[in-house]
Amino acid sequence: MLPGKLATLCSLLASAMLSLPATAQTFQKPAPGNDKPASAMLATDPWEIGAFFQGGVGIGSDRSDFRFTSAGVRVGKVITDQHLRGPLRGQFEYAGELMPYWQAFTPAPHTQVITTTNNGTTEYTYAPVGGGTYSGLSITPIILRWNLQTTARFAPWIQGAGGLIWTNHKFPPDFMVQHGQPGGTSVFNFTPQFGVGFHYFIKDRRSIDFAANAIHISSASLGDHNPGVNASVQFQIGYTWWK
C-alpha cells in the first residue's frame, strides 16, 4: 500500500507545482495605467468628438451690454505629426463646430436720439431702435488649430477660425442710422475669430476642454449697413471623446 500512496502523493504534488504559475499570475498586481494620456493620445493623430457650452460679452462702448450664449458639438482630426522647434513645436488639426443653440441678448427695443448734420445744420430726431433677444444657429466649418507640446495631462492649443450665424431677426439691432432712419442689417453674419485653450485629460481617451475666443460678428454688408459687433470675448467649456 505504501508505494501506491507514495505514487498518489507525488502525483498531487506535481499537479500543485504545475498550477503555481497560473495562480501567481492571477494574484499579480495590475499593470499601471498610462501616466501621460495627453501625449500618448495626440501621438496617434486622433479624431476628437466633443460637446461644449459657450458664453460671453460684447466689447466696446456700443456693444458692452450685449450677452451671448451658445451650445453645440465639435469634430476634429489631428492630421500631422509634430513640426517646428521650441515653444511653437506642435501638430496641425482641422476641426469644425455646429451650434444649433445660439442666442444674443441685447437692450430691449426703444427710441434713441439721433444726431445728424446736413449742410452745417445739426438736427436731433427720435428713431426706433430694435433689440431684445435674438435666437439662431451657427456653424464654424473652418477651424485651423495648432496643438502645442503637451505635458502629462495638458494639451494647449491656439487657433484661427471662420463661421456663419443665422438669426431669426436681422442682427445686430438697428443702431446705425442714416439721415434719421434706422439702418438695415442682416439675418446672416460671418464670424472670423481667434482663440486659445487646452484639453485636460481625465483618462486615456477623455478630456475636459477650456477655451477663450475673440469673435468678430459682421454681415459683410449683406444688409444696407454693416454695424456688426467688432469684438466679443466668449469662453467655452466642453468634454471630448478621442478616437
JOSUL-V856453 format. One record per helix or strand of 3 or more residues. SS is the DSSP state (H for helix, E for strand). FROM is the first residue (numbers start at 1). TO is the last residue. If there is no record, write none. Layout:
ss->SS from->FROM to->TO
ss->SS from->FROM to->TO
This chain:
ss->H from->2 to->26
ss->H from->37 to->42
ss->E from->47 to->58
ss->E from->67 to->78
ss->H from->86 to->88
ss->E from->90 to->105
ss->E from->110 to->118
ss->E from->121 to->129
ss->E from->133 to->148
ss->E from->154 to->171
ss->E from->186 to->190
ss->E from->193 to->203
ss->E from->206 to->218
ss->E from->229 to->242
